[in-house]
Amino acid sequence: MVQAPERSVTAQLTDDTRLDDGGMPQKSLVEAIHDTLLEEMRADDRIVTLGEDVGRRGGVFRVTAGFLEEFGEDRVLDTPLAESGIIGTAIGMALNGLRPVAEIQFLDFIHPAMDQIMNEAARIRYRSNNDFSCPMVIRAPFGGGVHGALYHSQSIEAVFVHTPGLKVVAPATPADAKGLLRAAIRDEDPVLFLEHKKMYRLIKGPVPEGDHDVPLGQARIAQDGTDATIVTYGMMVHEAQKAAAEVAQETGASIEVIDLRSLKPLDEWTIVESVKKTAKALVVTEANGLCSVASEVAALIGEAAFAYLDAPVMRVTAPDVPATPYSPPLEQAFMVDAEKIGAALRRLIAY
């Protein structure tokens, strides 16, 4: 059984850096990822990073800015525009003693590499009867709300959560970005590390210095409550907290917000214990609802906490349309936000 998670400070959905942080440095999400990967590469020469434009350009989001100058072309590899080649190369590196961190420029571009990820990397330990492992990290920006339209806004994480042998994480705070990335690099199996691109410079918060690990498979109670539970991850944690604050002010209800952090393995214990306490559950994902992470969490609650429920499990998800529209009004209609979460939360509280 997974142990109860520690309570940690939630980053603010603002550029304001005021936080009672005990003197810890303030960083944006992108700074936390950059600094953590830099520290890890300095500490372990087995770690290499590869991907499209990660070297000379420093990545399209500047996550690897300055890496080429410090580590050279042997450890910072600019690759062709061939995602299957990026992941195939990383698998070969992992099997031969390196610790590759492969960047897929956008999660939307990962489809050509799915065979390498799902049929090779995720199955190497199983197919070799535990003789081989594949310690590699795949970094990928995901999520919408940045006017990226069809091919720069997708949230297709459920495809990978469905894949045995693969771990999937999605930090919502700079501190968790550091802790989860360190844990992912040290893990002996492949980890998909999802970075919500809207959060890169929007979300700031305190980041512990030195050794700071967040165990894979451990959720975080972002906000304590007693009257209803919201379960979500990534950017939606901040939207959920905003909605919870508005509904609490209106109704006096106390809302608990769970940040999953790790989509696979899933912290079932924290989810179930929270719902047993509050008796009402709302599950939120930015992805399409059908066969989503929200579907799995709702099913878990139905199976493990049904007798404790005072209302049906509710979900807020993106609509079942092919992709995020480019038109700003249509994009706004597609995206899950605090207003939509708040509307569902009010219905849940009133049930």
Beta strands, then each sheet from edge to edge (+ up, - down):
strand 1: 26-28
strand 2: 47-51
strand 3: 76-78
strand 4: 99-103
strand 5: 137-142
strand 6: 167-169
strand 7: 191-196
strand 8: 204-206
strand 9: 220-223
strand 10: 228-232
strand 11: 255-259
strand 12: 262-264
strand 13: 281-288
strand 14: 314-318
sheet 1: 1+ 8-
sheet 2: 3+ 2+ 4+ 5+ 7+ 6+ 12-
sheet 3: 9+ 11- 10- 13- 14-
end
